Amino acid sequence: MPSRCRNALNIVVTTLFAAVVLFTILLAYVTGYQFIHTEQHHLSFGLYGAFLSLHLLLQSLFAFLEHRRMRSPSLPQHLRRSVALCIAAYQEDPDYLRKCLRSVRRISFPGLKVVLVVDGNRPEDSYMNDIFLEVMGGADQAGRMVWKGNYHSDGSGGGGVGGGGRSTVHMEEAARVARLVRGCRYSCIMQEWGGKREVMYTAFKALGDSVDYLQVCDSDTVLDPACTIEMLKILEEDPMVGGVGGDVQILNKYDSWISFLSSVRYWMAFNIERACQSYFGCVQCISGPLGMYRNSLLQRFLEPWYHQTFLGSKCSFGDDRHLTNRVLSFGYKTKFTARSHCQTETPTQYLRWLNQQTRWSKSYFREWLYNALWFHKHSLWMTYESVVTGFFPFFLVATVIHLFYRGRLWNILLFLLTVQLVGMVKATYACFLRGSLVMIFMSLYSLLYMSSLLPAKIFALLTINKAGWGTSGRRKIVVNFIGAVPVTVWAMVLFGGVVYTIYCETQEPFSEREKALLIAGTILYACYWLILLVLYLAIVAKRCNKREEQYQLPYAEA
């Protein structure tokens, strides 16, 4: 009874706290209270700006403290623990798959079990099986099997296990898969296409309780030799940690401008945002390229995780985020360690990147609702950050539309300057924390967020239950133009605001003060872009499309 009362009290306190945070943001935004301002309100600093500034300051502070904690001496390793590395593959680029498997062979953990599950069993998928045998060894070292179906399909094309239950043949094949995976150190399973969650399920189900920990990895990822042991340290130090993720960097960052900006954004996302969450033990997404879970815990929610539905439809994306949420739902902590590294592929084409971000945004909003059910089991920081990051895009959209249709050019220019100023502040701190001037380009990502990612988030929310498109396999890149729809609509909305504002401004002459501000602001904005463009051309552009310069980490050689 005391436990139930405490649980109920936590729910009430957490709910009230979330309501207070949201109400405070709304109050600050709606009232527009200003602490200081110029005589004609051309420049001001108000309550809403102070709230956002405090948020960035606290996030940066806790991230710094977590990094300092990571650098402290750790306890001795428990190498007697058993770990299985599960790799998911779908139409993978042969070069990336070879790099992935070669890096796996170099992992410095004795007895590591490796399970590669290929999402597809057609003849055109067999090249991945061949690469597996080429890198991991012959039949005496590695086992392989082409499964006509999978755990939820008998391969007959009916989309399920025939007759409302499992046939004898299907059960025998499933048992054979389990024996192969448990009996061989290296195993490769080619199965009927079913999506990434089906592939992950096969590896988890076949392994069962035969290992202590499960490490996950994507087939386009190159792993650091110490990645496994570094994540294992975190899980061994605290039995209440259910999952841990590592530092994911970009393998092909110099392939294009979009992949380069993604590389600096990734560093911020992991080393600032997730490091901050890790300080409180509530990392909200353990990334698919590099993560490790306590197997005894994962097996408890394997079936509910696989059979997840949303608004009556089976979920087919957001597998890693929901896996993390399941860990959190049991009251276990999730952590991040920057001592475990990997490099992974990212889209190099703008539209493919946009589709990827839209799919991720869909899973974010869906999992936000699920995550809210477990706020009371974790630190109040998880509640606070979820409320702030969950509602921030909507406040931002409202702010942009309000400023662009207010009828003053100075408002639009000041907004653009503010966006880049905030970006520069964050980029400067990242330069300090990482010790690299390349992070100054993080400020460029602010414009990409405002022009592309923001409308993609809104579009993702509006189409949250549609799962018929996303990024494609890497062997054959398929460009999907639907991601351009929200960006085009957003651009038209902003262009309409600029036209309306120009029309309003022509109805009455500018004052001398407004002219001076507009000229000074325009020159400042132009100088910012000129300086960043020159730096980009001098440092980054000359290295683009030179594959021999892609792999800077010692474990990522060709």
NORNOR-V804846 format. One record per residue. RES is the residue in one letter. SS is DSSP state (a for helix, b for strand, c for the rest). PHI is phi in radians with two decimals (none if undefined). OMEGA is omega in degrees with one decimal (* if undefined). Layout:
res:RES ss:SS phi:PHI omega:OMEGA
res:RES ss:SS phi:PHI omega:OMEGA
This chain:
res:M ss:c phi:none omega:177.3
res:P ss:a phi:-1.00 omega:179.7
res:S ss:a phi:-1.12 omega:179.1
res:R ss:a phi:-1.14 omega:178.8
res:C ss:a phi:-1.12 omega:179.1
res:R ss:a phi:-1.13 omega:178.9
res:N ss:a phi:-1.14 omega:178.7
res:A ss:a phi:-1.12 omega:178.8
res:L ss:a phi:-1.12 omega:178.0
res:N ss:a phi:-1.08 omega:178.7
res:I ss:a phi:-1.09 omega:-179.9
res:V ss:a phi:-1.10 omega:-178.3
res:V ss:a phi:-1.09 omega:-179.1
res:T ss:a phi:-1.14 omega:178.9
res:T ss:a phi:-1.10 omega:178.4
res:L ss:a phi:-1.11 omega:179.0
res:F ss:a phi:-1.08 omega:178.6
res:A ss:a phi:-1.08 omega:179.3
res:A ss:a phi:-1.14 omega:179.3
res:V ss:a phi:-1.14 omega:179.3
res:V ss:a phi:-1.07 omega:-179.8
res:L ss:a phi:-1.12 omega:179.2
res:F ss:a phi:-1.12 omega:179.2
res:T ss:a phi:-1.10 omega:178.8
res:I ss:a phi:-1.12 omega:179.0
res:L ss:a phi:-1.06 omega:-179.4
res:L ss:a phi:-1.09 omega:179.8
res:A ss:a phi:-1.11 omega:-177.8
res:Y ss:a phi:-1.30 omega:-174.3
res:V ss:a phi:-1.24 omega:-177.5
res:T ss:a phi:-1.25 omega:-179.4
res:G ss:c phi:1.11 omega:-177.6
res:Y ss:c phi:-1.08 omega:-176.1
res:Q ss:b phi:-2.04 omega:176.8
res:F ss:b phi:-1.30 omega:179.2
res:I ss:b phi:-2.38 omega:177.6
res:H ss:b phi:-2.84 omega:176.2
res:T ss:c phi:-1.34 omega:-173.0
res:E ss:c phi:-1.02 omega:-178.8
res:Q ss:c phi:-1.84 omega:175.6
res:H ss:c phi:1.07 omega:175.2
res:H ss:c phi:-1.26 omega:176.5
res:L ss:c phi:-2.27 omega:-179.7
res:S ss:b phi:-2.78 omega:174.6
res:F ss:b phi:-2.42 omega:-172.8
res:G ss:b phi:-2.06 omega:-176.1
res:L ss:a phi:-1.14 omega:-179.4
res:Y ss:a phi:-1.12 omega:177.9
res:G ss:a phi:-1.12 omega:178.8
res:A ss:a phi:-1.15 omega:179.4
res:F ss:a phi:-1.11 omega:179.7
res:L ss:a phi:-1.14 omega:178.5
res:S ss:a phi:-1.13 omega:178.2
res:L ss:a phi:-1.11 omega:178.7
res:H ss:a phi:-1.07 omega:179.4
res:L ss:a phi:-1.10 omega:179.9
res:L ss:a phi:-1.14 omega:-179.9
res:L ss:a phi:-1.14 omega:179.3
res:Q ss:a phi:-1.05 omega:179.6
res:S ss:a phi:-1.16 omega:-179.7
res:L ss:a phi:-1.11 omega:-178.2
res:F ss:a phi:-1.19 omega:175.7
res:A ss:a phi:-1.12 omega:178.5
res:F ss:a phi:-1.09 omega:179.7
res:L ss:a phi:-1.12 omega:179.2
res:E ss:a phi:-1.19 omega:177.3
res:H ss:a phi:-1.14 omega:177.5
res:R ss:a phi:-1.15 omega:177.7
res:R ss:a phi:-1.15 omega:179.4
res:M ss:a phi:-1.11 omega:-176.9
res:R ss:c phi:-1.39 omega:-179.7
res:S ss:c phi:-1.28 omega:-179.0
res:P ss:c phi:-1.01 omega:-178.6
res:S ss:c phi:-1.86 omega:-180.0
res:L ss:c phi:-1.28 omega:177.6
res:P ss:c phi:-1.02 omega:-178.3
res:Q ss:c phi:-1.32 omega:174.7
res:H ss:c phi:-1.88 omega:-173.4
res:L ss:c phi:-1.28 omega:179.7
res:R ss:c phi:-1.39 omega:176.0
res:R ss:c phi:-1.23 omega:179.1
res:S ss:c phi:-1.73 omega:-177.9
res:V ss:b phi:-2.30 omega:173.9
res:A ss:b phi:-2.06 omega:177.8
res:L ss:b phi:-1.74 omega:-178.3
res:C ss:b phi:-1.83 omega:-177.3
res:I ss:b phi:-1.94 omega:177.7
res:A ss:b phi:-1.74 omega:-177.1
res:A ss:b phi:-2.34 omega:176.1
res:Y ss:c phi:-2.59 omega:177.9
res:Q ss:c phi:0.77 omega:-173.9
res:E ss:c phi:-1.35 omega:172.8
res:D ss:c phi:-1.07 omega:-176.7
res:P ss:a phi:-0.96 omega:-179.3
res:D ss:a phi:-1.13 omega:178.8
res:Y ss:a phi:-1.14 omega:-179.0
res:L ss:a phi:-1.12 omega:177.2
res:R ss:a phi:-1.08 omega:179.3
res:K ss:a phi:-1.06 omega:179.3
res:C ss:a phi:-1.07 omega:-175.9
res:L ss:a phi:-1.19 omega:176.5
res:R ss:a phi:-1.12 omega:177.4
res:S ss:a phi:-1.18 omega:177.4
res:V ss:a phi:-1.11 omega:179.6
res:R ss:a phi:-1.11 omega:-177.1
res:R ss:c phi:-1.63 omega:179.9
res:I ss:c phi:-1.11 omega:-175.2
res:S ss:c phi:-1.56 omega:175.4
res:F ss:c phi:-2.46 omega:-175.4
res:P ss:c phi:-1.17 omega:174.9
res:G ss:c phi:1.32 omega:-179.6
res:L ss:c phi:-1.08 omega:177.1
res:K ss:b phi:-1.56 omega:-177.3
res:V ss:b phi:-2.15 omega:178.5
res:V ss:b phi:-2.18 omega:175.5
res:L ss:b phi:-1.79 omega:177.9
res:V ss:b phi:-2.01 omega:-177.7
res:V ss:b phi:-1.70 omega:-179.5
res:D ss:b phi:-1.48 omega:-177.7
res:G ss:c phi:2.58 omega:-179.6
res:N ss:c phi:-2.23 omega:178.8
res:R ss:c phi:-1.42 omega:-179.9
res:P ss:a phi:-0.97 omega:-179.1
res:E ss:a phi:-1.25 omega:176.5
res:D ss:a phi:-1.66 omega:-172.4
res:S ss:a phi:-1.19 omega:179.8
res:Y ss:a phi:-1.07 omega:178.9
res:M ss:a phi:-1.21 omega:175.1
res:N ss:a phi:-1.13 omega:179.4
res:D ss:a phi:-1.12 omega:179.0
res:I ss:a phi:-1.13 omega:178.4
res:F ss:a phi:-1.03 omega:179.8
res:L ss:a phi:-1.18 omega:179.2
res:E ss:a phi:-1.07 omega:-174.9
res:V ss:a phi:-1.55 omega:-171.5
res:M ss:a phi:-1.55 omega:177.8
res:G ss:c phi:2.09 omega:-178.2
res:G ss:c phi:-1.33 omega:-175.2
res:A ss:c phi:-1.12 omega:179.9
res:D ss:c phi:-1.29 omega:-179.6
res:Q ss:c phi:-1.91 omega:-174.6
res:A ss:b phi:-2.24 omega:176.6
res:G ss:b phi:-1.82 omega:179.8
res:R ss:b phi:-2.54 omega:-179.6
res:M ss:b phi:-2.72 omega:173.0
res:V ss:b phi:-1.78 omega:-176.4
res:W ss:c phi:-1.66 omega:-179.3
res:K ss:c phi:-1.10 omega:-179.9
res:G ss:c phi:-2.09 omega:171.2
res:N ss:b phi:-2.70 omega:-175.2
res:Y ss:c phi:-1.12 omega:-176.5
res:H ss:c phi:-2.08 omega:177.4
res:S ss:b phi:-2.64 omega:179.4
res:D ss:c phi:-1.57 omega:177.4
res:G ss:c phi:1.44 omega:-178.7
res:S ss:c phi:-1.45 omega:-179.1
res:G ss:c phi:1.61 omega:-179.3
res:G ss:c phi:-1.47 omega:177.4
res:G ss:c phi:1.46 omega:178.6
res:G ss:c phi:-2.84 omega:177.6
res:V ss:c phi:-1.48 omega:-168.7
res:G ss:a phi:-0.94 omega:173.5
res:G ss:a phi:1.25 omega:179.3
res:G ss:a phi:1.34 omega:178.2
res:G ss:c phi:-2.71 omega:-177.5
res:R ss:c phi:-1.45 omega:174.1
res:S ss:c phi:-1.33 omega:-180.0
res:T ss:a phi:-1.10 omega:-179.7
res:V ss:a phi:-1.10 omega:-179.2
res:H ss:a phi:-1.12 omega:179.2
res:M ss:a phi:-1.15 omega:177.7
res:E ss:a phi:-1.14 omega:178.7
res:E ss:a phi:-1.16 omega:177.7
res:A ss:a phi:-1.09 omega:178.3
res:A ss:a phi:-1.16 omega:177.9
res:R ss:a phi:-1.14 omega:177.3
res:V ss:a phi:-1.06 omega:-179.6
res:A ss:a phi:-1.08 omega:179.5
res:R ss:a phi:-1.12 omega:-179.6
res:L ss:a phi:-1.12 omega:-177.3
res:V ss:a phi:-1.14 omega:-177.8
res:R ss:a phi:-1.38 omega:-176.1
res:G ss:a phi:-1.56 omega:-178.5
res:C ss:c phi:-1.89 omega:176.5
res:R ss:c phi:-1.21 omega:177.3
res:Y ss:b phi:-2.06 omega:179.8
res:S ss:b phi:-2.46 omega:178.8
res:C ss:b phi:-2.27 omega:179.5
res:I ss:b phi:-2.02 omega:170.9
res:M ss:b phi:-1.78 omega:-175.1
res:Q ss:b phi:-2.34 omega:178.8
res:E ss:c phi:-1.03 omega:-178.2
res:W ss:c phi:-1.01 omega:178.6
res:G ss:c phi:-2.69 omega:-178.5
res:G ss:c phi:1.71 omega:-174.9
res:K ss:a phi:-1.11 omega:-178.4
res:R ss:a phi:-1.12 omega:177.2
res:E ss:a phi:-1.12 omega:179.0
res:V ss:a phi:-1.13 omega:179.5
res:M ss:a phi:-1.10 omega:179.7
res:Y ss:a phi:-1.06 omega:-179.8
res:T ss:a phi:-1.02 omega:180.0
res:A ss:a phi:-1.11 omega:-177.9
res:F ss:a phi:-1.13 omega:-176.5
res:K ss:a phi:-1.20 omega:-178.4
res:A ss:a phi:-1.14 omega:179.4
res:L ss:a phi:-1.25 omega:-180.0
res:G ss:c phi:0.98 omega:-179.0
res:D ss:c phi:-1.75 omega:-175.3
res:S ss:c phi:-1.35 omega:179.4
res:V ss:c phi:-2.29 omega:180.0
res:D ss:c phi:-1.46 omega:-175.4
res:Y ss:b phi:-2.34 omega:177.4
res:L ss:b phi:-2.03 omega:175.0
res:Q ss:b phi:-1.79 omega:-179.8
res:V ss:b phi:-1.95 omega:-177.1
res:C ss:b phi:-2.79 omega:173.7
res:D ss:b phi:-1.67 omega:-174.1
res:S ss:c phi:-1.32 omega:176.5
res:D ss:c phi:-1.82 omega:-172.4
res:T ss:b phi:-1.98 omega:175.3
res:V ss:b phi:-1.87 omega:-172.4
res:L ss:b phi:-1.74 omega:173.5
res:D ss:c phi:-1.30 omega:-179.7
res:P ss:c phi:-0.96 omega:-177.1
res:A ss:c phi:-1.68 omega:-173.2
res:C ss:a phi:-1.07 omega:-176.2
res:T ss:a phi:-1.17 omega:-176.8
res:I ss:a phi:-1.16 omega:-179.7
res:E ss:a phi:-1.20 omega:176.7
res:M ss:a phi:-1.28 omega:178.5
res:L ss:a phi:-1.08 omega:177.6
res:K ss:a phi:-0.97 omega:-176.6
res:I ss:a phi:-1.11 omega:-178.5
res:L ss:a phi:-1.21 omega:-179.0
res:E ss:a phi:-1.35 omega:-177.3
res:E ss:a phi:-1.25 omega:-176.3
res:D ss:c phi:-2.46 omega:-178.6
res:P ss:c phi:-1.16 omega:178.6
res:M ss:c phi:-1.59 omega:173.4
res:V ss:b phi:-1.55 omega:-177.1
res:G ss:b phi:-1.66 omega:-179.4
res:G ss:b phi:-2.75 omega:179.9
res:V ss:b phi:-2.50 omega:177.6
res:G ss:b phi:-2.07 omega:-180.0
res:G ss:b phi:-1.91 omega:-177.8
res:D ss:b phi:-1.48 omega:-178.6
res:V ss:b phi:-1.67 omega:177.5
res:Q ss:b phi:-1.96 omega:-175.6
res:I ss:b phi:-1.69 omega:-179.0
res:L ss:c phi:-1.36 omega:-174.7
res:N ss:c phi:-1.96 omega:-172.1
res:K ss:c phi:-1.15 omega:-179.4
res:Y ss:c phi:-1.73 omega:177.7
res:D ss:c phi:-1.28 omega:-178.9
res:S ss:c phi:-2.86 omega:179.8
res:W ss:a phi:-1.17 omega:-177.7
res:I ss:a phi:-1.25 omega:178.0
res:S ss:a phi:-1.25 omega:177.5
res:F ss:a phi:-1.18 omega:178.5
res:L ss:a phi:-1.11 omega:175.7
res:S ss:a phi:-1.11 omega:-178.2
res:S ss:a phi:-1.14 omega:178.8
res:V ss:a phi:-1.30 omega:176.6
res:R ss:a phi:-1.15 omega:178.0
res:Y ss:a phi:-1.03 omega:-178.3
res:W ss:a phi:-1.08 omega:178.1
res:M ss:a phi:-1.11 omega:-176.7
res:A ss:a phi:-1.07 omega:-177.0
res:F ss:a phi:-1.50 omega:-170.5
res:N ss:a phi:-1.52 omega:174.2
res:I ss:a phi:-1.96 omega:-173.0
res:E ss:a phi:-1.19 omega:-177.8
res:R ss:a phi:-1.33 omega:174.6
res:A ss:a phi:-1.12 omega:176.6
res:C ss:a phi:-1.11 omega:178.0
res:Q ss:a phi:-1.07 omega:-179.4
res:S ss:a phi:-1.12 omega:178.2
res:Y ss:a phi:-1.01 omega:-179.8
res:F ss:c phi:-1.77 omega:177.7
res:G ss:c phi:1.24 omega:-177.0
res:C ss:b phi:-2.46 omega:173.5
res:V ss:c phi:-1.11 omega:-170.1
res:Q ss:c phi:-1.61 omega:173.9
res:C ss:c phi:-2.69 omega:172.0
res:I ss:c phi:-1.51 omega:-169.9
res:S ss:c phi:-1.16 omega:-178.3
res:G ss:c phi:-1.03 omega:-179.6
res:P ss:c phi:-1.15 omega:-175.6
res:L ss:c phi:-2.70 omega:178.3
res:G ss:b phi:-2.73 omega:178.5
res:M ss:b phi:-2.50 omega:-177.2
res:Y ss:b phi:-2.22 omega:173.4
res:R ss:b phi:-1.29 omega:-170.5
res:N ss:a phi:-1.13 omega:179.7
res:S ss:a phi:-1.05 omega:177.4
res:L ss:a phi:-1.35 omega:-177.3
res:L ss:a phi:-1.05 omega:-178.9
res:Q ss:c phi:-1.14 omega:179.8
res:R ss:c phi:-1.27 omega:-178.6
res:F ss:c phi:-2.06 omega:-177.4
res:L ss:a phi:-1.04 omega:-177.9
res:E ss:a phi:-1.18 omega:176.9
res:P ss:a phi:-1.04 omega:177.9
res:W ss:a phi:-1.10 omega:-178.1
res:Y ss:a phi:-1.17 omega:-173.7
res:H ss:c phi:-1.57 omega:-179.6
res:Q ss:c phi:-0.99 omega:175.1
res:T ss:b phi:-2.23 omega:176.9
res:F ss:b phi:-2.53 omega:-176.8
res:L ss:c phi:0.93 omega:176.1
res:G ss:c phi:1.48 omega:-178.6
res:S ss:b phi:-1.98 omega:177.7
res:K ss:b phi:-1.23 omega:-178.0
res:C ss:c phi:-1.35 omega:-176.8
res:S ss:c phi:-2.16 omega:174.8
res:F ss:c phi:-2.59 omega:-176.8
res:G ss:c phi:1.28 omega:-175.5
res:D ss:a phi:-1.11 omega:-176.9
res:D ss:a phi:-1.24 omega:179.2
res:R ss:a phi:-1.14 omega:179.7
res:H ss:a phi:-1.26 omega:175.3
res:L ss:a phi:-1.05 omega:177.3
res:T ss:a phi:-1.12 omega:-179.8
res:N ss:a phi:-1.11 omega:177.9
res:R ss:a phi:-1.13 omega:176.5
res:V ss:a phi:-1.08 omega:180.0
res:L ss:a phi:-1.10 omega:-177.4
res:S ss:a phi:-1.15 omega:177.8
res:F ss:c phi:-1.53 omega:179.2
res:G ss:c phi:1.52 omega:178.2
res:Y ss:c phi:-1.40 omega:178.6
res:K ss:b phi:-1.52 omega:173.4
res:T ss:b phi:-2.16 omega:-172.4
res:K ss:b phi:-2.21 omega:174.9
res:F ss:b phi:-2.27 omega:173.6
res:T ss:b phi:-2.28 omega:178.4
res:A ss:b phi:-1.38 omega:179.4
res:R ss:b phi:-1.46 omega:176.2
res:S ss:b phi:-1.86 omega:-172.3
res:H ss:b phi:-2.12 omega:167.0
res:C ss:b phi:-2.75 omega:172.9
res:Q ss:b phi:-2.19 omega:-177.8
res:T ss:b phi:-2.36 omega:-179.7
res:E ss:c phi:-1.33 omega:175.1
res:T ss:c phi:-2.32 omega:179.5
res:P ss:c phi:-0.99 omega:178.9
res:T ss:c phi:-1.84 omega:177.4
res:Q ss:c phi:-1.80 omega:-175.1
res:Y ss:a phi:-1.00 omega:-176.6
res:L ss:a phi:-1.18 omega:177.9
res:R ss:a phi:-1.16 omega:175.5
res:W ss:a phi:-1.10 omega:-178.5
res:L ss:a phi:-1.12 omega:177.5
res:N ss:a phi:-1.12 omega:177.6
res:Q ss:a phi:-1.07 omega:-178.4
res:Q ss:a phi:-1.14 omega:178.5
res:T ss:a phi:-1.16 omega:178.4
res:R ss:a phi:-1.11 omega:178.5
res:W ss:a phi:-1.12 omega:179.7
res:S ss:a phi:-1.17 omega:176.2
res:K ss:a phi:-1.03 omega:-179.1
res:S ss:a phi:-1.17 omega:178.7
res:Y ss:a phi:-1.09 omega:-177.6
res:F ss:a phi:-1.15 omega:178.6
res:R ss:a phi:-1.12 omega:-178.0
res:E ss:a phi:-1.28 omega:175.5
res:W ss:a phi:-1.04 omega:-180.0
res:L ss:a phi:-1.15 omega:178.8
res:Y ss:a phi:-1.23 omega:-178.9
res:N ss:a phi:-1.09 omega:-178.1
res:A ss:a phi:-1.08 omega:179.7
res:L ss:a phi:-1.20 omega:-174.3
res:W ss:a phi:-2.08 omega:177.1
res:F ss:a phi:-0.96 omega:-173.5
res:H ss:a phi:-1.20 omega:-178.6
res:K ss:a phi:-1.58 omega:-173.4
res:H ss:c phi:-2.36 omega:-178.6
res:S ss:c phi:-1.03 omega:176.5
res:L ss:a phi:-1.09 omega:178.3
res:W ss:a phi:-1.10 omega:178.9
res:M ss:a phi:-1.10 omega:177.3
res:T ss:a phi:-1.12 omega:-178.2
res:Y ss:a phi:-1.03 omega:-176.5
res:E ss:a phi:-1.16 omega:178.9
res:S ss:a phi:-1.10 omega:178.8
res:V ss:a phi:-1.14 omega:-177.8
res:V ss:a phi:-1.12 omega:-176.7
res:T ss:a phi:-1.25 omega:179.9
res:G ss:a phi:-1.22 omega:-176.6
res:F ss:a phi:-1.72 omega:-177.1
res:F ss:a phi:-0.97 omega:-179.7
res:P ss:a phi:-1.00 omega:-178.0
res:F ss:a phi:-1.28 omega:174.3
res:F ss:a phi:-1.12 omega:-178.7
res:L ss:a phi:-1.18 omega:177.2
res:V ss:a phi:-1.05 omega:179.1
res:A ss:a phi:-1.09 omega:179.3
res:T ss:a phi:-1.11 omega:-178.3
res:V ss:a phi:-1.08 omega:-179.1
res:I ss:a phi:-1.09 omega:179.4
res:H ss:a phi:-1.08 omega:-178.0
res:L ss:a phi:-1.23 omega:-177.4
res:F ss:a phi:-1.30 omega:-179.7
res:Y ss:c phi:-2.00 omega:-179.9
res:R ss:c phi:-1.51 omega:174.6
res:G ss:c phi:1.62 omega:178.6
res:R ss:c phi:-2.30 omega:-179.9
res:L ss:a phi:-1.08 omega:-178.2
res:W ss:a phi:-1.07 omega:178.7
res:N ss:a phi:-1.08 omega:-179.9
res:I ss:a phi:-1.16 omega:-178.9
res:L ss:a phi:-1.15 omega:179.5
res:L ss:a phi:-1.12 omega:177.4
res:F ss:a phi:-1.09 omega:179.0
res:L ss:a phi:-1.09 omega:178.2
res:L ss:a phi:-1.15 omega:-179.3
res:T ss:a phi:-1.15 omega:178.8
res:V ss:a phi:-1.01 omega:-178.7
res:Q ss:a phi:-1.27 omega:177.1
res:L ss:a phi:-1.13 omega:177.6
res:V ss:a phi:-1.08 omega:177.3
res:G ss:a phi:-1.06 omega:179.4
res:M ss:a phi:-1.19 omega:178.7
res:V ss:a phi:-1.10 omega:179.3
res:K ss:a phi:-1.13 omega:-179.8
res:A ss:a phi:-1.15 omega:179.2
res:T ss:a phi:-1.13 omega:177.7
res:Y ss:a phi:-1.12 omega:178.7
res:A ss:a phi:-1.12 omega:176.4
res:C ss:a phi:-1.05 omega:179.3
res:F ss:a phi:-1.15 omega:-175.6
res:L ss:a phi:-1.23 omega:-178.4
res:R ss:a phi:-1.50 omega:-176.5
res:G ss:c phi:1.28 omega:-178.1
res:S ss:c phi:-2.48 omega:179.9
res:L ss:a phi:-1.23 omega:-178.7
res:V ss:a phi:-1.09 omega:-179.2
res:M ss:a phi:-1.22 omega:177.2
res:I ss:a phi:-1.09 omega:179.9
res:F ss:a phi:-1.30 omega:175.9
res:M ss:a phi:-1.05 omega:-179.8
res:S ss:a phi:-1.13 omega:177.7
res:L ss:a phi:-1.20 omega:-178.2
res:Y ss:a phi:-1.15 omega:-179.4
res:S ss:a phi:-1.04 omega:179.5
res:L ss:a phi:-1.19 omega:178.1
res:L ss:a phi:-1.12 omega:177.9
res:Y ss:a phi:-1.13 omega:-176.5
res:M ss:a phi:-1.17 omega:-173.3
res:S ss:a phi:-1.52 omega:-172.0
res:S ss:a phi:-2.19 omega:-173.8
res:L ss:a phi:-1.23 omega:-179.9
res:L ss:a phi:-1.09 omega:176.7
res:P ss:a phi:-1.13 omega:178.3
res:A ss:a phi:-1.11 omega:178.3
res:K ss:a phi:-1.12 omega:179.4
res:I ss:a phi:-1.13 omega:178.5
res:F ss:a phi:-1.10 omega:179.0
res:A ss:a phi:-1.08 omega:179.8
res:L ss:a phi:-1.16 omega:-178.8
res:L ss:a phi:-1.23 omega:-178.3
res:T ss:c phi:-2.04 omega:-170.1
res:I ss:c phi:-1.08 omega:-176.5
res:N ss:c phi:-1.72 omega:177.0
res:K ss:c phi:-1.75 omega:-174.7
res:A ss:c phi:-2.22 omega:-174.5
res:G ss:c phi:-1.52 omega:-178.8
res:W ss:c phi:-2.65 omega:-179.0
res:G ss:c phi:3.04 omega:177.4
res:T ss:c phi:-1.34 omega:-175.2
res:S ss:c phi:-1.74 omega:173.1
res:G ss:c phi:-1.10 omega:-173.4
res:R ss:c phi:-1.57 omega:179.0
res:R ss:c phi:-1.24 omega:177.0
res:K ss:c phi:-2.32 omega:-176.8
res:I ss:c phi:-1.35 omega:177.6
res:V ss:c phi:-1.97 omega:-178.8
res:V ss:c phi:-1.57 omega:179.6
res:N ss:c phi:-1.93 omega:-173.3
res:F ss:a phi:-1.49 omega:-177.2
res:I ss:a phi:-1.14 omega:178.9
res:G ss:a phi:-1.15 omega:-179.7
res:A ss:a phi:-1.36 omega:-176.6
res:V ss:a phi:-1.06 omega:-178.4
res:P ss:a phi:-1.12 omega:179.0
res:V ss:a phi:-1.16 omega:178.4
res:T ss:a phi:-1.13 omega:178.6
res:V ss:a phi:-1.07 omega:179.9
res:W ss:a phi:-1.08 omega:178.9
res:A ss:a phi:-1.11 omega:178.5
res:M ss:a phi:-1.17 omega:178.3
res:V ss:a phi:-1.09 omega:-179.6
res:L ss:a phi:-1.16 omega:178.9
res:F ss:a phi:-1.11 omega:176.4
res:G ss:a phi:-1.06 omega:178.1
res:G ss:a phi:-1.14 omega:178.8
res:V ss:a phi:-1.13 omega:179.3
res:V ss:a phi:-1.09 omega:179.4
res:Y ss:a phi:-1.08 omega:-179.3
res:T ss:a phi:-1.14 omega:178.3
res:I ss:a phi:-1.06 omega:178.4
res:Y ss:a phi:-1.07 omega:180.0
res:C ss:a phi:-1.09 omega:-177.7
res:E ss:a phi:-1.21 omega:179.9
res:T ss:a phi:-1.32 omega:-179.0
res:Q ss:c phi:-1.34 omega:177.3
res:E ss:c phi:-2.56 omega:-175.0
res:P ss:c phi:-1.19 omega:175.8
res:F ss:c phi:-1.25 omega:170.5
res:S ss:c phi:-1.35 omega:-179.6
res:E ss:a phi:-1.08 omega:179.7
res:R ss:a phi:-1.17 omega:179.5
res:E ss:a phi:-1.16 omega:177.6
res:K ss:a phi:-1.06 omega:-179.0
res:A ss:a phi:-1.10 omega:178.9
res:L ss:a phi:-1.13 omega:-179.8
res:L ss:a phi:-1.11 omega:179.8
res:I ss:a phi:-1.15 omega:-179.3
res:A ss:a phi:-1.13 omega:-180.0
res:G ss:a phi:-1.14 omega:179.4
res:T ss:a phi:-1.13 omega:179.0
res:I ss:a phi:-1.11 omega:179.8
res:L ss:a phi:-1.10 omega:-179.5
res:Y ss:a phi:-1.14 omega:179.4
res:A ss:a phi:-1.15 omega:178.9
res:C ss:a phi:-1.13 omega:177.8
res:Y ss:a phi:-1.00 omega:-177.6
res:W ss:a phi:-1.19 omega:178.8
res:L ss:a phi:-1.14 omega:-179.6
res:I ss:a phi:-1.12 omega:-179.6
res:L ss:a phi:-1.15 omega:178.9
res:L ss:a phi:-1.16 omega:178.6
res:V ss:a phi:-1.09 omega:178.5
res:L ss:a phi:-1.11 omega:179.9
res:Y ss:a phi:-1.11 omega:179.9
res:L ss:a phi:-1.14 omega:-176.8
res:A ss:a phi:-1.36 omega:-172.8
res:I ss:a phi:-1.83 omega:-170.0
res:V ss:c phi:-1.80 omega:-171.1
res:A ss:a phi:-1.00 omega:-177.9
res:K ss:a phi:-1.21 omega:-179.5
res:R ss:a phi:-1.73 omega:-178.2
res:C ss:c phi:-1.15 omega:178.1
res:N ss:c phi:1.13 omega:173.7
res:K ss:c phi:-1.93 omega:-171.3
res:R ss:a phi:-1.08 omega:-178.9
res:E ss:a phi:-1.21 omega:179.5
res:E ss:a phi:-1.76 omega:-176.3
res:Q ss:c phi:-1.26 omega:-164.0
res:Y ss:c phi:-1.84 omega:-175.1
res:Q ss:c phi:-1.61 omega:179.8
res:L ss:c phi:-1.41 omega:-175.0
res:P ss:c phi:-1.08 omega:-177.3
res:Y ss:c phi:-1.64 omega:-172.8
res:A ss:c phi:-1.94 omega:179.4
res:E ss:c phi:-1.26 omega:-179.1
res:A ss:c phi:-1.20 omega:*
